[in-house]
C-alpha cells in the first residue's frame, strides 16, 4: 500500500522528471523500506520523511521547471542571501505613514461632510489595531520563511573574520 | 552556481561520490553512515539534489550497458570535484578560525 501511495505521489512531479528518475526513486524507496527498524516510531519517521520529501520535491521540481535557476533548490546552498534587508523596514514604515496620513485625510473629509469626530476615532483605533496585528502576523510569517530557508548566519562569521584579517594586516 | 556554502546534505552527497561511484541507495546509506545517522535523506531530497547536480555538471551518470534502469550509477565530474575541494577549503578555514577564537577565549 505504501508503495502504491509512493507511486501515486510521484505523479505530482513533472512528467520529464518522472520518466528520468521515477523508476530509480521507487526502487530506492523499496530498498530503504525493507530496512526500516521494526519499532513503530521508526516507521512513522520514515514514511513522514519520505512523503514530505516527495511533496516538497515535486513542488520545487515544478517551480524549477517554470522559473529555472531563479528558484533555489531548498537543500542545495545555505541561503545566506536571504537576509532581512534593513531597507524593507524603512519601506514598511513609509507605507505605514502613508496609510495613517490617508486615514487622517479621510477623517477630515468625513468631518467636513457632517460626521461627528467622536464616531471617527473608534474606527481609526480599530483600523490601527488591525494593522498592528497584520504587521505582527506578517513578521512572524517572514521569520518562519527565513527560518525554513535555513538562514545560517555564516555571513556574520565571515564578516568577523574579515575584520580580524584587516586588523592583522594593519599590524594592530 | 559557483557560490557557496553548500548545505550539509548536498555536501555529504558529493563526499559520498568523491570516494567512489555509487547508485542512489548506496548514496543514501553512505550519507547516513558519514553523518552518524544525523542526516537521513528522503528519496525526494536525494533525487532533487542529484538532478540539480547533473544539470550543473557536478556529477554524471556512468553508462553501463547491463545496468537496470532503476539502478543507475553516479560519479563526480572534474568540475564537481573542484567545487567540492573549494567547499572543503572554506570549511577548513572556518574551523581554523573557530579553533583559534575558542582557544583565545579559554586562554
Interface residues (C-beta under 8 A of the other chain):
Chain A: X17 X20 X21 X23 X24 X25 X26 X27 X28 X29 X31 X32 X49 X50 X52 X53 X54 X55 X56 X57 X58 X60 X61 X64 X69 X73 X75 X76 X77 X78 X80 X150 X152 X154 X157 X161 X164
Chain B: X1 X3 X4 X5 X6 X7 X9 X10 X24 X25 X28 X40 X41 X42 X43 X44 X45 X46 X47 X48 X49 X50 X51 X52 X69 X70 X71 X72 X93 X94 X97
